[in-house]
């Protein structure tokens, strides 16, 4: 039986956290996903300044204002053409060490130099010979994958 997450406060009528079963009444129809809009990462309360220093100052993303209805929640949003990253506050924050966004860059070698010059780690990963990539962490310990444009998994035929 297929299990899918249900989140409290979602448009779904279920209000419990956890998983629910796709039951025998499910007729097998599938939605058509046309893209990925953004990725959400967590950070500890009060981390907006550190987030700006990394996502704007090192990665070169632009900060975008949160809509007024959401701004009161704290956090910060960043984007570049083709990539949007939202950082939200979590009181009991734990960094995402496995789950991660993967950003495409024009020049992976230049990215590595920039990360190192900023005092960030740049961990190369050569396990897939046709994919040039590295990993770093944001100031909160969230894992970030960075791939050479042209080598990305979404760019393959």
N, C-alpha and C positions, 0 to 999 in steps of 0.2 A: 504494500500500500504506500503510495507517494505521500511524503510528509512535507508540509510547507509552513513557514513561520507565519504567525499572526501577531500583530503588535497592538498593544493598547493604544487607543486614540487614533487608530487608522480609520479609513473609510469603511473598513470591514465591520460587520456588526458584532463580531466577537470582541470581547474586552479583556481577555486574559492573555498573559504573556506565555510564550511557549510555542508548541507545535500543534497542528491539527491534521487530521487525516483527510486526504481526498478520498471520499467514500465511493461506494459502488454505484451511486446515482450519477456520478460524473460521466458525461457523455464523450469525453476525449477531445473536445474542441480546444484549440489553442489560440492565444492572442498573437498578434503580429508585432513584435518589438522592432522598432525602427532605429534605435540608437540608445546611447547612454547619455543622460543629461548631465549628471554630476556625481561626484563621490563625496560622502560625508565621513570625516574623521572626527575623533573626539580630542579634547584637550582639557586641562584642568582650569577651573575658574581663575580669571585674572591673567590668562596666558596670551591675550590678544597682541600685546606689544612684541613678545617673542615670536608669535606667529607671523606678524608683519615683517619683522627683521629677516626671517627665513624665506617665507613665500614670496615677498616682494623684493627684499634686498639681495637674496642669494639666487632664488629660482627665477626671478624676473617676472613674476605674475603681477597682475594689477588687482588691487583691492576693489571690490564692488560693494556699494552700500546694501545692507540687508533691508528688505521691505520693513516699513515702520511697525507692522504687526508682529514681526519676528525679532526686530532689533532689541527689544526689551529682554530677550532671552540670553543676550550676550553672544559671543562667538564672532566669527568673521568669515567673509567669503572672498575667494580669489579666482581669477580666470585669465586665460590667454586664449587666443583662437584655438578651438578644438579641445580645450580642457577646462573644467570647472571643479574647484575644490572648496567645500564648505567645512569649516571647523566649528563644532558645537561644544558647549561646555558640559562636562560631566563631573558632578561632585565626587563620585567614587572612581575617578579616572584611572584607567589602565591602558598603556599604549598598545596599539595594534602591531604585534610583532610578526604575524603571519599574513593577515588580511592587509591589503595595501593598494593604493592607486599605482598605475604605471604610466609615467609621463614620457612622451616622445620628445626628443631634442634634435636640433639640426646638426650638432657636432658633439658627440659623446666625449671625445677627448678634451674639448674645451670645457664641457660640463664638469668633468673630473677635476680639471685644474681649478675651476671656480670653486667647487666644493672644498677642495683641499686648502685653497687660499683663505676661505672663510672659516677654516677650522673644523669642517665637517668631515666625516668618514666618507670614503668612496670605495665600496666593496665590490670588486669585479666578480662577475659570474660568467664563467665560460662553459657551463655544462651543456649548453645548446650552441654548437659551433656556428650556426647560421643566425644567431641572435646576439648582437652586441649590446650588453646591458651591464648595469651596476646597481647597487643598492646604497641608500643612505638613510638617515633617520631625520625626522624633523626635530625641533627642540624638545619635544615631549616624548620622544622615543618611538613615534609611529614610523613604521617601515615605509619607504618610498622607493619604488623601482623606477629607473630611468633607462630608456631604450633609445638606441640610435634610430632616427626616423628612417623608414624603409624596412626595418627589421621587426616592427611591431606585429603582434599576433593579429590585430584587427586589420592590418594592411596586406594580409596574404590572400591569395586567390582561393 
